[in-house]
Amino acid sequence: MKPDPAIVEDILSIAQVSREEVLYVGDSGVDMQTAINARVTACGVTWGFRPRTELEEFHPDYIVDKAEDIYPIIHIK
C-alpha cells in the first residue's frame, strides 16, 4: 500500500524502465510520498481530492493545475 514503493518497484521491473524515465502523477500527499520513497520524479495535480497545500508540503518536482501542463514535462524527460 502507498506510500510503500513496492508497487512502483514492481512496475519498473515489469516495464523494464529506469527510475529516470518515470513521472509519478498523483493528487495527494500519500502519492507524493510514494514517489519520494520510490525515488522517481513526482508530479502533483491540483484537481484531485486534496488541496494544493498538501502537495506543496512534500516538495514534488512539479505541481500542475491542468492535465495539459503535464505534456511539456514528459517531453523533457
Phi and psi restraints in degrees (value plus and minus 20) as a CYANA .aco file:
   2 LYS   PHI     -79.6   -39.6
   2 LYS   PSI     121.7   161.7
   3 PRO   PHI    -111.8   -71.8
   3 PRO   PSI      -3.4    36.6
   4 ASP   PHI     -81.7   -41.7
   4 ASP   PSI     108.4   148.4
   5 PRO   PHI    -100.3   -60.3
   5 PRO   PSI     -14.8    25.2
   6 ALA   PHI     -75.6   -35.6
   6 ALA   PSI     -63.3   -23.3
   7 ILE   PHI     -86.0   -46.0
   7 ILE   PSI     -56.6   -16.6
   8 VAL   PHI     -85.3   -45.3
   8 VAL   PSI     -62.6   -22.6
   9 GLU   PHI     -78.7   -38.7
   9 GLU   PSI     -63.5   -23.5
  10 ASP   PHI     -81.5   -41.5
  10 ASP   PSI     -64.6   -24.6
  11 ILE   PHI     -84.0   -44.0
  11 ILE   PSI     -62.3   -22.3
  12 LEU   PHI     -78.3   -38.3
  12 LEU   PSI     -63.3   -23.3
  13 SER   PHI     -87.3   -47.3
  13 SER   PSI     -68.3   -28.3
  14 ILE   PHI     -83.7   -43.7
  14 ILE   PSI     -63.2   -23.2
  15 ALA   PHI    -101.1   -61.1
  15 ALA   PSI     -31.6     8.4
  16 GLN   PHI      34.8    74.8
  16 GLN   PSI      32.3    72.3
  17 VAL   PHI    -142.5  -102.5
  17 VAL   PSI     136.7   176.7
  18 SER   PHI    -108.9   -68.9
  18 SER   PSI     142.2   182.2
  19 ARG   PHI     -77.8   -37.8
  19 ARG   PSI     -55.4   -15.4
  20 GLU   PHI     -85.7   -45.7
  20 GLU   PSI     -38.1     1.9
  21 GLU   PHI    -111.4   -71.4
  21 GLU   PSI     -22.1    17.9
  22 VAL   PHI    -122.5   -82.5
  22 VAL   PSI     115.6   155.6
  23 LEU   PHI    -140.0  -100.0
  23 LEU   PSI      90.7   130.7
  24 TYR   PHI    -110.5   -70.5
  24 TYR   PSI      95.2   135.2
  25 VAL   PHI    -126.4   -86.4
  25 VAL   PSI     108.7   148.7
  26 GLY   PHI    -173.9  -133.9
  26 GLY   PSI     149.6   189.6
  27 ASP   PHI    -138.2   -98.2
  27 ASP   PSI      -5.1    34.9
  28 SER   PHI    -163.5  -123.5
  28 SER   PSI     145.4   185.4
  29 GLY   PHI     -81.6   -41.6
  29 GLY   PSI     -55.8   -15.8
  30 VAL   PHI     -82.6   -42.6
  30 VAL   PSI     -60.1   -20.1
  31 ASP   PHI     -82.8   -42.8
  31 ASP   PSI     -62.5   -22.5
  32 MET   PHI     -85.8   -45.8
  32 MET   PSI     -59.1   -19.1
  33 GLN   PHI     -86.5   -46.5
  33 GLN   PSI     -56.6   -16.6
  34 THR   PHI     -81.6   -41.6
  34 THR   PSI     -65.4   -25.4
  35 ALA   PHI     -81.6   -41.6
  35 ALA   PSI     -62.6   -22.6
  36 ILE   PHI     -81.9   -41.9
  36 ILE   PSI     -67.6   -27.6
  37 ASN   PHI     -82.1   -42.1
  37 ASN   PSI     -53.4   -13.4
  38 ALA   PHI    -104.7   -64.7
  38 ALA   PSI     -27.5    12.5
  39 ARG   PHI      40.2    80.2
  39 ARG   PSI      25.1    65.1
  40 VAL   PHI    -140.5  -100.5
  40 VAL   PSI     145.6   185.6
  41 THR   PHI     -88.2   -48.2
  41 THR   PSI     111.2   151.2
  42 ALA   PHI    -125.7   -85.7
  42 ALA   PSI     117.5   157.5
  43 CYS   PHI    -152.3  -112.3
  43 CYS   PSI      94.1   134.1
  44 GLY   PHI    -109.1   -69.1
  44 GLY   PSI     121.7   161.7
  45 VAL   PHI    -136.1   -96.1
  45 VAL   PSI     116.9   156.9
  46 THR   PHI    -108.3   -68.3
  46 THR   PSI     -22.6    17.4
  47 TRP   PHI    -115.8   -75.8
  47 TRP   PSI      -4.5    35.5
  48 GLY   PHI    -113.1   -73.1
  48 GLY   PSI    -166.6  -126.6
  49 PHE   PHI    -111.6   -71.6
  49 PHE   PSI     -30.3     9.7
  50 ARG   PHI    -138.1   -98.1
  50 ARG   PSI     137.2   177.2
  51 PRO   PHI     -95.8   -55.8
  51 PRO   PSI     137.2   177.2
  52 ARG   PHI     -73.6   -33.6
  52 ARG   PSI     -58.1   -18.1
  53 THR   PHI     -79.2   -39.2
  53 THR   PSI     -54.3   -14.3
  54 GLU   PHI     -85.2   -45.2
  54 GLU   PSI     -61.8   -21.8
  55 LEU   PHI     -82.7   -42.7
  55 LEU   PSI     -65.0   -25.0
  56 GLU   PHI     -80.3   -40.3
  56 GLU   PSI     -50.4   -10.4
  57 GLU   PHI     -79.2   -39.2
  57 GLU   PSI     -45.5    -5.5
  58 PHE   PHI    -117.9   -77.9
  58 PHE   PSI     -22.5    17.5
  59 HIS   PHI      31.2    71.2
  59 HIS   PSI      35.5    75.5
  60 PRO   PHI     -85.1   -45.1
  60 PRO   PSI     142.6   182.6
  61 ASP   PHI     -82.1   -42.1
  61 ASP   PSI     -53.6   -13.6
  62 TYR   PHI    -162.8  -122.8
  62 TYR   PSI     129.8   169.8
  63 ILE   PHI    -152.9  -112.9
  63 ILE   PSI     108.0   148.0
  64 VAL   PHI    -144.0  -104.0
  64 VAL   PSI     132.3   172.3
  65 ASP   PHI    -122.4   -82.4
  65 ASP   PSI     -36.9     3.1
  66 LYS   PHI    -158.1  -118.1
  66 LYS   PSI     128.0   168.0
  67 ALA   PHI     -76.1   -36.1
  67 ALA   PSI     -59.2   -19.2
  68 GLU   PHI     -86.9   -46.9
  68 GLU   PSI     -35.0     5.0
  69 ASP   PHI     -92.0   -52.0
  69 ASP   PSI     -34.7     5.3
  70 ILE   PHI     -96.7   -56.7
  70 ILE   PSI     -49.8    -9.8
  71 TYR   PHI     -72.4   -32.4
  71 TYR   PSI     -70.3   -30.3
  72 PRO   PHI     -86.0   -46.0
  72 PRO   PSI     -47.2    -7.2
  73 ILE   PHI     -87.3   -47.3
  73 ILE   PSI     -65.4   -25.4
  74 ILE   PHI     -91.2   -51.2
  74 ILE   PSI     -39.3     0.7
  75 HIS   PHI    -106.9   -66.9
  75 HIS   PSI     -31.2     8.8
  76 ILE   PHI     -99.1   -59.1
  76 ILE   PSI     -56.6   -16.6
